[in-house]
């Protein structure tokens, strides 16, 4: 009988480690801390319980995606199977995970705002001309290469974001009805 799936929400603690097997299969490991809260009727306040530590392991595409997406301090939701309990930690084999939206906004590849969304709107500059301006590669902040943010920089865009941004992309308001389709 297969072990049952458990769901955990917690905070990533430390960096995500990724390795590859001899056959090229990605495997990542990260630590997760869950701090349950309990209502204290005597003080009429919530109080933190004893933190529960997890060591999570993900494989293949999930491992690659987790490595690109998770950073220290991010709250996540994990579905996985407990493989063992030792050294005051619960070991999980991760089946699926997601970013918790309780304290942040997460964008998917299809829902990313265009860089023009952050540009100030001027009544004299048409939106189409703002959207077509891509910053030159030399204007990137220090520590950011053309392939993405420097290792360990929390909150930086992934490598594909920088590639698409430098190639130029189009603002949704600048599209014609023929571009959008039915």
Backbone as a chain_set.jsonl record, in Angstrom:
{"seq": "XXXXXXXXXXXXXXXXXXXXXXXXXXXXXXXXXXXXXXXXXXXXXXXXXXXXXXXXXXXXXXXXXXXXXXXXXXXXXXXXXXXXXXXXXXXXXXXXXXXXXXXXXXXXXXXXXXXXXXXXXXXXXXXXXXXXXXXXXXXXXXXXXXXXXXXXXXXXXXXXXXXXXXXXXXXXXXXXXXXXXX", "coords": {"N": [[0.824, -1.173, 0.0], [0.536, 2.216, -0.845], [2.083, 5.097, 0.641], [0.144, 7.615, 2.334], [-0.882, 10.827, 1.062], [0.208, 13.947, 2.248], [-0.483, 17.324, 3.212], [1.235, 20.349, 3.497], [1.915, 23.558, 4.77], [4.277, 26.141, 4.784], [7.393, 27.879, 5.446], [10.095, 28.39, 3.282], [13.335, 27.609, 4.216], [16.56, 28.587, 3.938], [18.706, 27.834, 1.096], [17.714, 26.374, -2.049], [18.814, 23.26, -3.071], [20.139, 21.769, -5.94], [20.717, 18.881, -7.86], [21.969, 16.526, -10.283], [21.228, 13.319, -11.523], [23.248, 10.539, -12.728], [22.046, 9.865, -15.105], [20.942, 12.235, -15.881], [18.652, 13.183, -14.595], [16.925, 15.623, -12.789], [17.128, 16.495, -9.356], [15.993, 18.027, -6.465], [16.513, 19.516, -3.237], [15.116, 20.949, -0.394], [14.587, 22.9, 2.575], [11.901, 23.247, 4.852], [9.925, 25.086, 7.082], [7.332, 24.802, 9.321], [5.228, 26.646, 11.313], [2.968, 26.102, 13.57], [0.004, 27.745, 14.792], [-1.683, 28.518, 17.833], [-4.674, 29.1, 19.656], [-4.703, 30.922, 22.563], [-6.646, 30.777, 25.188], [-6.543, 31.912, 27.711], [-5.001, 34.267, 27.517], [-6.249, 35.418, 25.416], [-5.133, 35.541, 22.826], [-3.376, 34.669, 19.792], [-0.789, 32.281, 19.687], [2.512, 31.207, 18.821], [3.232, 27.841, 18.037], [5.298, 24.921, 18.53], [7.865, 24.872, 16.173], [7.812, 22.902, 13.179], [10.018, 20.98, 11.385], [10.815, 20.283, 8.009], [12.287, 18.265, 5.497], [12.435, 18.463, 2.187], [12.128, 16.735, -0.908], [12.277, 16.884, -4.383], [11.66, 15.8, -7.75], [12.734, 15.656, -11.214], [10.95, 17.648, -13.581], [9.547, 19.126, -11.684], [11.539, 19.52, -9.79], [13.344, 21.144, -11.235], [11.701, 23.408, -11.692], [11.121, 24.172, -9.055], [13.66, 24.853, -8.157], [14.17, 27.139, -9.667], [12.139, 28.799, -8.755], [11.861, 28.976, -5.928], [12.93, 30.669, -3.0], [14.762, 31.623, -0.076], [12.674, 32.179, 2.671], [10.219, 32.307, 1.375], [6.772, 31.616, 1.423], [5.175, 28.53, 1.052], [3.069, 25.922, -0.341], [2.861, 22.486, 0.052], [2.399, 19.298, -1.34], [2.851, 16.012, -0.548], [4.548, 12.881, 0.231], [5.26, 11.356, 3.292], [8.402, 10.137, 3.927], [10.239, 9.42, 5.862], [11.015, 9.891, 9.362], [13.328, 11.543, 11.156], [16.066, 12.756, 13.164], [14.741, 14.977, 14.322], [13.217, 15.965, 12.187], [10.878, 15.904, 9.489], [10.791, 13.972, 6.639], [9.947, 14.552, 3.332], [8.69, 13.372, 0.252], [8.145, 15.177, -2.477], [5.213, 15.756, -4.289], [3.799, 17.806, -5.46], [3.858, 21.378, -5.52], [3.281, 24.775, -4.496], [3.294, 28.367, -4.615], [2.433, 30.251, -1.807], [-0.22, 32.496, -1.667], [-0.899, 34.136, 0.359], [0.729, 36.191, 1.408], [1.902, 37.444, -0.764], [2.086, 38.321, -4.3], [1.906, 36.223, -7.075], [3.118, 35.579, -10.313], [2.304, 33.898, -13.306], [3.833, 32.468, -16.251], [2.165, 33.182, -18.345], [0.694, 35.228, -17.278], [2.271, 37.398, -16.709], [2.949, 40.829, -16.149], [3.498, 43.371, -18.605], [6.616, 45.126, -19.196], [5.936, 47.723, -19.758], [3.802, 48.244, -18.173], [4.721, 49.246, -15.812], [5.724, 51.66, -16.552], [5.525, 55.215, -16.426], [2.514, 56.86, -17.302], [2.0, 59.159, -19.771], [0.162, 61.915, -20.997], [0.993, 62.849, -23.456], [2.518, 60.919, -24.675], [1.998, 58.173, -26.665], [0.628, 54.967, -25.745], [1.469, 52.774, -27.267], [4.027, 53.505, -28.167], [5.462, 53.582, -25.78], [5.384, 50.918, -25.018], [6.928, 49.688, -26.939], [9.539, 50.264, -26.403], [12.512, 48.943, -25.393], [14.773, 48.418, -22.764], [18.297, 49.01, -23.105], [20.839, 46.443, -23.136], [23.087, 47.175, -21.67], [22.083, 48.726, -19.667], [21.346, 47.253, -17.51], [20.959, 46.421, -14.039], [23.683, 46.301, -11.626], [25.171, 43.149, -11.014], [23.352, 41.636, -12.374], [23.15, 39.474, -14.956], [22.896, 38.921, -18.532], [21.492, 36.601, -18.632], [19.91, 36.486, -16.352], [19.167, 37.071, -12.824], [21.75, 37.558, -10.34], [23.132, 34.766, -8.564], [21.373, 33.78, -5.703], [20.045, 36.167, -5.282], [17.2, 37.375, -4.038], [13.89, 37.526, -5.289], [14.465, 38.342, -7.869], [14.023, 38.428, -11.466], [13.349, 35.466, -13.483], [15.58, 33.758, -15.815], [14.405, 33.516, -18.397], [12.682, 35.672, -18.415], [14.33, 37.949, -18.595], [15.44, 37.441, -21.116], [13.203, 37.576, -22.842], [12.389, 40.16, -22.278], [14.571, 41.708, -23.162], [14.448, 41.104, -25.834], [12.246, 42.436, -26.582], [8.81, 43.05, -26.224], [5.263, 43.087, -26.622], [2.813, 45.435, -25.649], [-0.374, 44.809, -24.233], [-2.413, 46.695, -24.737], [-1.573, 47.852, -27.058], [-2.069, 46.103, -29.078], [-3.796, 45.017, -31.983], [-7.237, 44.149, -32.778], [-7.03, 41.977, -34.536], [-4.628, 40.797, -33.783], [-5.202, 39.691, -31.333], [-7.219, 37.791, -31.72], [-10.115, 35.524, -31.919]], "CA": [[0.0, 0.0, 0.0], [1.317, 3.441, -0.97], [1.883, 6.025, 1.751], [-0.854, 8.637, 2.034], [-0.38, 12.157, 0.747], [-0.02, 14.956, 3.266], [-0.356, 18.698, 2.738], [1.953, 21.163, 4.467], [2.238, 24.93, 4.373], [5.372, 26.619, 5.616], [8.341, 28.833, 4.892], [11.367, 27.834, 2.825], [14.463, 28.095, 5.011], [17.815, 28.277, 3.27], [18.716, 27.756, -0.357], [17.317, 25.126, -2.69], [19.97, 22.569, -3.653], [19.756, 20.929, -7.073], [21.749, 17.989, -8.391], [21.496, 15.716, -11.401], [21.697, 11.942, -11.479], [24.103, 10.196, -13.863], [21.229, 9.829, -16.323], [20.475, 13.582, -16.187], [17.398, 13.505, -13.919], [17.107, 16.653, -11.771], [16.577, 16.261, -8.029], [16.318, 19.154, -5.589], [16.204, 19.36, -1.828], [15.001, 22.218, 0.325], [14.062, 22.784, 3.932], [10.651, 23.946, 5.057], [9.55, 25.163, 8.485], [5.93, 25.115, 9.572], [5.023, 27.065, 12.689], [1.53, 26.124, 13.839], [-0.438, 28.715, 15.785], [-2.727, 28.016, 18.714], [-5.377, 30.137, 20.374], [-4.529, 30.85, 24.004], [-7.872, 31.341, 25.754], [-6.239, 32.689, 28.914], [-4.523, 35.606, 27.131], [-7.07, 35.858, 24.282], [-4.231, 35.841, 21.716], [-2.758, 33.552, 19.099], [0.637, 32.117, 20.0], [3.208, 30.246, 17.963], [3.526, 26.539, 18.606], [6.64, 24.418, 18.258], [8.089, 24.739, 14.715], [8.019, 21.561, 12.631], [10.97, 21.075, 10.279], [10.667, 19.312, 6.929], [13.292, 18.199, 4.441], [11.63, 18.108, 1.018], [12.853, 16.309, -2.097], [11.457, 16.877, -5.597], [12.354, 15.195, -8.878], [12.464, 15.963, -12.617], [10.522, 19.015, -13.897], [9.211, 19.798, -10.432], [12.811, 19.935, -9.192], [13.843, 22.295, -12.003], [10.835, 24.552, -11.441], [11.305, 24.583, -7.663], [14.958, 25.501, -8.06], [14.047, 28.474, -10.258], [11.073, 29.597, -8.159], [11.888, 29.097, -4.474], [14.036, 31.347, -2.324], [14.66, 31.646, 1.371], [11.642, 33.05, 3.212], [8.973, 32.235, 0.615], [5.769, 30.697, 1.96], [4.724, 27.61, 0.008], [2.171, 24.815, -0.016], [3.481, 21.268, -0.466], [1.697, 18.014, -1.258], [3.866, 14.973, -0.668], [4.458, 11.677, 1.043], [6.286, 11.252, 4.327], [9.253, 8.974, 3.67], [10.818, 9.021, 7.14], [11.124, 10.915, 10.402], [14.558, 11.347, 11.929], [16.811, 13.97, 13.509], [13.759, 16.041, 14.554], [12.721, 16.488, 10.91], [10.017, 15.031, 8.698], [11.274, 13.921, 5.263], [8.842, 14.472, 2.387], [8.891, 13.249, -1.182], [7.182, 16.17, -2.948], [4.458, 15.467, -5.506], [3.396, 19.079, -6.042], [4.026, 22.511, -4.618], [2.846, 26.058, -5.024], [3.596, 29.55, -3.821], [1.289, 30.725, -1.04], [-0.598, 33.857, -2.031], [-1.323, 34.841, 1.565], [1.548, 37.37, 1.669], [2.549, 37.957, -1.966], [1.461, 38.09, -5.595], [2.741, 35.388, -7.934], [2.748, 35.649, -11.716], [2.673, 32.768, -14.147], [4.432, 32.94, -17.497], [1.145, 33.78, -19.2], [0.054, 36.378, -16.649], [3.248, 38.429, -16.357], [2.669, 42.148, -16.705], [4.557, 43.827, -19.497], [7.418, 46.185, -18.584], [5.269, 49.006, -19.964], [2.826, 48.444, -17.109], [5.371, 50.02, -14.766], [6.133, 52.959, -17.095], [4.549, 56.272, -16.168], [1.694, 57.184, -18.469], [1.99, 60.584, -20.072], [-0.868, 62.178, -22.007], [1.586, 63.19, -24.749], [3.227, 59.769, -25.235], [1.069, 57.069, -26.867], [0.965, 53.713, -25.068], [2.184, 51.893, -28.203], [5.449, 53.85, -28.229], [6.056, 53.194, -24.504], [5.503, 49.46, -24.981], [7.921, 49.174, -27.874], [10.88, 50.634, -25.962], [13.149, 47.948, -24.533], [16.017, 48.983, -22.266], [19.497, 48.37, -23.65], [21.454, 45.44, -22.262], [24.059, 47.822, -20.803], [21.38, 49.429, -18.603], [20.936, 46.319, -16.473], [21.579, 46.698, -12.751], [24.881, 45.533, -11.283], [24.889, 41.822, -10.487], [22.401, 40.941, -13.222], [23.712, 39.168, -16.263], [21.867, 38.823, -19.553], [20.73, 35.392, -18.403], [19.052, 36.561, -15.188], [19.748, 37.668, -11.638], [22.893, 36.886, -9.729], [22.704, 33.678, -7.69], [21.075, 34.163, -4.342], [19.309, 37.427, -5.204], [15.782, 37.07, -3.873], [12.931, 38.373, -5.973], [14.876, 38.699, -9.223], [13.28, 37.706, -12.502], [14.04, 34.299, -14.03], [16.376, 34.005, -17.017], [13.567, 33.705, -19.58], [12.105, 37.016, -18.344], [15.327, 38.879, -19.143], [15.588, 37.191, -22.55], [12.042, 38.122, -23.542], [12.379, 41.606, -22.094], [15.588, 42.304, -24.026], [14.031, 40.91, -27.223], [11.112, 43.329, -26.821], [7.509, 42.417, -26.281], [4.232, 44.05, -26.963], [1.832, 45.764, -24.622], [-1.698, 44.329, -24.629], [-3.21, 47.814, -25.251], [-1.063, 48.229, -28.374], [-2.437, 45.088, -30.043], [-5.023, 45.209, -32.749], [-8.135, 42.994, -32.602], [-6.567, 40.846, -35.345], [-3.557, 40.144, -33.037], [-5.756, 38.985, -30.184], [-7.95, 36.616, -32.195], [-11.525, 35.477, -31.508]], "C": [[0.876, 1.247, 0.0], [1.056, 4.355, 0.224], [0.888, 7.117, 1.359], [-0.195, 9.999, 1.818], [-0.735, 13.107, 1.874], [0.187, 16.335, 2.663], [0.241, 19.548, 3.847], [2.074, 22.569, 3.905], [3.313, 25.42, 5.328], [6.266, 27.56, 4.844], [9.625, 28.121, 4.492], [12.478, 28.453, 3.673], [15.755, 27.638, 4.356], [17.649, 28.216, 1.766], [18.259, 26.39, -0.846], [18.564, 24.529, -3.335], [19.482, 21.699, -4.797], [20.969, 20.119, -7.515], [21.127, 17.198, -9.529], [22.066, 14.319, -11.257], [22.591, 11.695, -12.694], [23.329, 10.179, -15.173], [20.608, 11.187, -16.656], [19.169, 13.984, -15.533], [17.688, 14.507, -12.799], [16.457, 16.217, -10.463], [16.975, 17.463, -7.164], [15.875, 18.842, -4.164], [16.137, 20.751, -1.214], [14.392, 21.961, 1.685], [12.854, 23.709, 4.074], [10.357, 23.948, 6.556], [8.095, 25.587, 8.588], [5.801, 25.477, 11.046], [3.524, 27.142, 12.95], [1.198, 27.188, 14.887], [-1.585, 28.108, 16.584], [-3.361, 29.193, 19.442], [-5.198, 29.901, 21.878], [-5.727, 31.552, 24.634], [-7.593, 32.216, 26.971], [-5.818, 34.117, 28.556], [-5.332, 36.208, 25.987], [-6.208, 36.301, 23.1], [-3.783, 34.538, 21.058], [-1.3, 33.486, 19.535], [1.226, 31.044, 19.085], [3.46, 28.956, 18.725], [4.97, 26.159, 18.312], [6.823, 24.255, 16.749], [8.343, 23.281, 14.332], [8.92, 21.72, 11.414], [10.755, 19.935, 9.294], [11.885, 19.393, 6.022], [12.562, 17.642, 3.23], [12.518, 17.762, -0.163], [11.882, 16.251, -3.265], [12.312, 16.372, -6.756], [11.901, 15.793, -10.204], [12.035, 17.422, -12.83], [10.16, 19.792, -12.642], [10.476, 20.298, -9.741], [13.382, 21.151, -9.915], [13.023, 23.553, -11.704], [10.989, 25.072, -10.016], [12.622, 25.321, -7.492], [14.903, 26.919, -8.595], [13.102, 29.381, -9.468], [11.229, 29.864, -6.665], [13.13, 29.819, -3.985], [13.755, 31.323, -0.831], [13.569, 32.632, 1.803], [10.314, 33.021, 2.486], [8.032, 31.233, 1.281], [5.229, 29.852, 0.821], [3.749, 26.596, 0.577], [2.742, 23.571, -0.681], [2.527, 20.096, -0.299], [2.754, 16.939, -1.471], [3.615, 13.822, 0.273], [5.591, 11.657, 2.052], [7.088, 9.981, 4.062], [9.944, 8.488, 4.941], [10.802, 10.202, 8.095], [12.386, 10.594, 11.182], [15.236, 12.686, 12.165], [15.883, 15.178, 13.665], [13.283, 16.707, 13.271], [11.86, 15.434, 10.234], [10.515, 15.105, 7.26], [10.093, 13.684, 4.324], [9.343, 14.248, 0.983], [7.778, 14.084, -1.81], [6.553, 15.727, -4.263], [4.083, 16.761, -6.228], [3.655, 20.178, -5.03], [3.578, 23.779, -5.308], [3.231, 27.177, -4.075], [2.324, 29.956, -3.083], [1.026, 32.18, -1.394], [-1.065, 34.663, -0.826], [-0.555, 36.151, 1.75], [2.222, 37.952, 0.429], [1.698, 37.69, -3.185], [2.414, 37.226, -6.397], [2.217, 35.501, -9.358], [3.157, 34.365, -12.415], [3.266, 33.327, -15.433], [3.405, 33.634, -18.381], [0.494, 35.0, -18.577], [1.029, 37.481, -16.257], [2.84, 39.778, -16.938], [3.811, 42.563, -17.623], [5.372, 44.896, -18.787], [6.757, 47.551, -18.739], [4.245, 49.278, -18.87], [3.409, 49.285, -15.988], [5.798, 51.404, -15.247], [5.082, 54.008, -16.774], [3.791, 56.62, -17.443], [1.635, 58.698, -18.603], [0.933, 60.836, -21.133], [-0.288, 62.481, -23.379], [2.298, 62.024, -25.409], [2.226, 58.632, -25.415], [1.564, 55.787, -26.208], [1.776, 52.806, -25.982], [3.663, 52.223, -28.249], [6.153, 53.513, -26.927], [6.316, 51.699, -24.486], [6.599, 48.946, -25.882], [9.347, 49.505, -27.461], [11.405, 49.557, -25.026], [14.46, 48.539, -24.047], [17.225, 48.28, -22.866], [20.117, 47.43, -22.633], [22.433, 46.081, -21.29], [23.391, 48.509, -19.613], [20.928, 48.501, -17.479], [21.65, 46.652, -15.171], [22.798, 45.824, -12.505], [24.482, 44.206, -10.682], [23.897, 41.04, -11.32], [23.041, 40.729, -14.575], [22.579, 39.094, -17.272], [20.995, 37.603, -19.337], [19.846, 35.436, -17.173], [19.783, 37.119, -13.99], [20.942, 36.873, -11.131], [22.38, 35.835, -8.757], [22.463, 34.199, -6.286], [20.313, 35.462, -4.207], [17.817, 37.122, -5.168], [14.924, 38.039, -4.665], [13.317, 38.784, -7.371], [14.106, 37.904, -10.253], [14.06, 36.489, -12.987], [14.724, 34.644, -15.35], [15.503, 34.254, -18.237], [12.932, 35.096, -19.598], [13.061, 38.02, -18.98], [15.483, 38.692, -20.645], [14.42, 37.786, -23.325], [12.003, 39.643, -23.438], [13.379, 42.267, -23.032], [15.24, 42.135, -25.502], [12.878, 41.842, -27.587], [9.827, 42.535, -26.863], [6.465, 43.491, -26.368], [3.249, 44.223, -25.828], [0.448, 45.345, -25.118], [-2.544, 45.452, -25.23], [-2.781, 48.207, -26.661], [-1.459, 47.229, -29.447], [-3.711, 45.48, -30.771], [-5.932, 44.025, -32.506], [-7.695, 41.777, -33.401], [-5.459, 40.086, -34.616], [-4.109, 39.256, -31.929], [-6.493, 37.732, -30.598], [-9.366, 36.615, -31.666], [-11.703, 35.405, -30.018]], "O": [[1.845, 1.33, 0.755], [-0.054, 4.387, 0.756], [0.803, 7.497, 0.192], [0.893, 10.275, 2.322], [-1.85, 13.074, 2.395], [0.949, 16.493, 1.71], [-0.192, 19.478, 4.997], [2.307, 22.752, 2.71], [3.266, 25.15, 6.528], [5.943, 27.984, 3.735], [10.178, 27.342, 5.268], [12.547, 29.672, 3.826], [16.01, 26.44, 4.235], [16.58, 28.512, 1.232], [18.399, 25.384, -0.151], [19.284, 25.216, -4.059], [18.507, 20.964, -4.64], [22.095, 20.616, -7.538], [19.91, 17.203, -9.714], [23.236, 14.145, -10.915], [22.683, 12.541, -13.583], [23.893, 10.448, -16.234], [19.832, 11.291, -17.606], [18.615, 15.029, -15.874], [18.569, 14.288, -11.969], [15.37, 15.64, -10.463], [18.139, 17.863, -7.135], [14.99, 18.02, -3.928], [16.98, 21.609, -1.476], [13.761, 20.93, 1.915], [12.801, 24.795, 3.496], [10.522, 22.927, 7.224], [7.681, 26.597, 8.018], [6.212, 24.714, 11.92], [2.879, 28.128, 12.594], [2.014, 27.491, 15.757], [-2.354, 27.292, 16.076], [-2.684, 30.158, 19.798], [-5.502, 28.825, 22.392], [-5.812, 32.78, 24.616], [-8.333, 33.165, 27.231], [-6.231, 35.069, 29.217], [-5.132, 37.367, 25.624], [-6.504, 37.303, 22.449], [-3.805, 33.468, 21.665], [-0.656, 34.517, 19.728], [0.543, 30.12, 18.645], [3.847, 28.969, 19.894], [5.765, 26.998, 17.891], [6.025, 23.573, 16.106], [8.995, 22.532, 15.059], [8.621, 22.504, 10.514], [10.543, 18.786, 9.681], [12.442, 20.469, 5.809], [12.121, 16.492, 3.237], [13.537, 18.412, -0.396], [10.809, 15.655, -3.169], [13.536, 16.504, -6.74], [10.815, 16.365, -10.3], [12.683, 18.334, -12.318], [10.437, 20.988, -12.548], [10.478, 21.387, -9.166], [13.854, 22.089, -9.272], [13.582, 24.629, -11.489], [10.987, 26.283, -9.794], [12.692, 26.308, -6.759], [15.53, 27.814, -8.029], [13.248, 30.603, -9.506], [10.765, 30.898, -6.183], [14.233, 29.608, -4.488], [12.64, 31.036, -0.395], [13.547, 33.778, 1.354], [9.361, 33.654, 2.938], [8.446, 30.136, 1.656], [4.87, 30.369, -0.237], [3.618, 26.431, 1.79], [3.073, 23.606, -1.866], [1.92, 19.924, 0.758], [3.472, 16.962, -2.471], [2.625, 13.783, 1.003], [6.745, 11.91, 1.707], [6.529, 8.887, 3.983], [10.207, 7.295, 5.091], [10.604, 11.349, 7.697], [12.509, 9.529, 11.786], [14.993, 13.645, 11.433], [16.2, 16.272, 13.199], [12.977, 17.899, 13.274], [12.084, 14.234, 10.386], [10.647, 16.2, 6.715], [9.332, 12.733, 4.5], [10.32, 14.869, 0.564], [6.602, 13.742, -1.691], [7.245, 15.373, -5.218], [4.052, 16.806, -7.458], [3.67, 19.933, -3.824], [3.503, 23.852, -6.535], [3.461, 26.955, -2.887], [1.249, 29.998, -3.681], [1.946, 32.998, -1.416], [-1.578, 35.77, -0.989], [-1.137, 37.133, 2.21], [3.036, 38.867, 0.551], [0.722, 36.941, -3.131], [3.619, 37.478, -6.397], [1.006, 35.516, -9.578], [4.224, 33.812, -12.148], [3.205, 34.532, -15.673], [3.743, 34.579, -19.093], [-0.196, 35.744, -19.274], [0.65, 38.409, -15.542], [2.429, 39.856, -18.096], [4.954, 42.148, -17.433], [4.867, 45.524, -17.856], [6.998, 48.446, -17.929], [3.858, 50.428, -18.661], [2.668, 49.971, -15.283], [6.196, 52.239, -14.435], [3.884, 53.731, -16.838], [4.369, 56.665, -18.529], [1.269, 59.413, -17.67], [0.812, 60.055, -22.077], [-1.001, 62.382, -24.378], [2.655, 62.112, -26.584], [1.655, 58.162, -24.432], [2.768, 55.548, -26.122], [2.69, 52.129, -25.512], [4.487, 51.315, -28.359], [7.339, 53.184, -26.951], [7.354, 51.255, -23.993], [7.154, 47.877, -25.627], [10.287, 49.06, -28.12], [10.807, 49.289, -23.984], [15.199, 49.112, -24.847], [17.178, 47.075, -23.11], [19.944, 47.595, -21.426], [22.599, 45.578, -20.178], [24.07, 48.844, -18.642], [20.197, 48.928, -16.585], [22.793, 47.107, -15.179], [22.937, 44.75, -13.09], [23.53, 44.15, -9.903], [23.618, 39.882, -11.007], [23.426, 41.681, -15.255], [21.412, 39.196, -16.894], [19.86, 37.571, -19.813], [19.081, 34.497, -16.955], [20.911, 37.594, -14.122], [21.119, 35.695, -11.444], [21.302, 35.997, -8.185], [23.26, 34.968, -5.751], [19.957, 35.833, -3.089], [17.245, 36.664, -6.157], [15.204, 39.237, -4.705], [12.566, 39.515, -8.017], [13.591, 36.827, -9.953], [15.289, 36.471, -12.915], [14.473, 35.7, -15.93], [15.826, 35.124, -19.046], [12.67, 35.643, -20.669], [12.654, 38.84, -19.802], [15.64, 39.67, -21.377], [14.623, 38.432, -24.353], [11.631, 40.329, -24.39], [13.064, 43.29, -23.641], [15.681, 42.926, -26.336], [12.567, 42.017, -28.765], [9.767, 41.467, -27.472], [6.759, 44.675, -26.203], [2.901, 43.267, -25.134], [0.136, 45.512, -26.297], [-3.324, 45.196, -26.147], [-3.553, 48.835, -27.386], [-1.21, 47.477, -30.626], [-4.574, 46.177, -30.238], [-5.457, 42.979, -32.066], [-7.96, 40.648, -32.988], [-5.334, 38.873, -34.788], [-3.551, 38.201, -31.627], [-6.412, 36.711, -29.915], [-9.793, 37.581, -31.035], [-12.833, 35.36, -29.532]]}, "num_chains": 1, "name": "protein.A"}
